[in-house]
Amino acid sequence: MNEDSLTCPCPADTPPGQPADNHLKAGCERAVLERFGADRSLILNCGLLVGPYENVGRLLWWLDRMARGGKVLAPGDPDRALQMIDARDFAAGRTPRPACR
């Protein structure tokens, strides 16, 4: 994926009460582009953004499960490396450093 990839055609004014999901994030991005224009906006996306107090459960569960080894049912290429990005670097606009050491 890159900056020319297709995006979800969701409205910028997603009604309240919707579940927190990617359509809300896409709606926020659409609102930024509509309000400020593509020439004055930068939408940054990353795959694995983590911070020093990461506690969302899902990511930690998967990391622990992978560390145990053995077969794991998961989508994608099993040889593909993961690059987690430290949220502090992302916020500061710095070149990513490994989030897990």
N, C-alpha and C positions, 0 to 999 in steps of 0.2 A: 504494500500500500504506500501511497505517496500523496502529495498535496493535490494531485489531479484525480484521485480515486473518487468514485461515486459516494455520495452521502445519503443518509436516510431522509426522505422527504417529509419531515415532521414539522408541525407549525411552531412558530416562536412563542406562541401563547398557549402551551399545553395547560389544560384546566387543572385547578388544584384538586388534590385528592388522588392523583395518579400515583401508582407505586414508583418508588425510586428505582429507576432503571436507565438504560442507555438512551431511551427516547427523550428523557428530561434533559440529559446532557446535550444531546443533539439539538433540542429545542433552544437551550441557552446559547449554544454556538450560533444558531440561526438568528437569534435575537441580536447578538453582538454584530453579526454581519449586516443585518438589516439596519441597525441603528447607526453604526459607524462606517460601514462600507468595507468591501474586501481590501481596498487599497490602504485603509487605516487600521486594519485588524490583523492579529496574528493568533491563530488557534493552535495551541500546542497539545499534542497527544502523545502519550507514551504507553507502552504495554504493561510494564510492571513498575509502578511507582510505589515505593515503600519508604517509611520513615523510621526514626529511632525507637518509636513506641508503637510499632505496627502491631495491631491486635484485632484484625478483622476476622480471624478464625480460619477462613477458607484458605488463604495463602499459606499460613503456618501449618495447617493440616496437610496440605499437598507437599510442602517442603519436607515435613517429617515423614510422610509416606514414601517419598522418593528416596530419602536417606536410608530407609529400611531395606531398600532393594527389592529384587524380585519383579515379577510381571505386574504391570499397572495398566489398567484400561484407561487410556487417555487419547484424545484426538491429536493429530499432527505427526510430524516426523520425530521419532524418538531420539535422533541424533542432533536435533536442533538445539543449540545452546540458548539459555535464558540470560538476558541482561536486565537485572533489576536496576532501577535508577533511584538514587537517594533523593527523597523529596526536597531536602535542603538545597541540593545542587539544582534541581529543576526550578525551584522558586527563585534562585539567585541567577539563573541563566548560565550556569557554569557547565563545562564539559563534564558529563557523568563520570562518577567514580563508582566502584562496586559498592552496592548497598550492604551486602553480606560479606563479612571478613572472617 
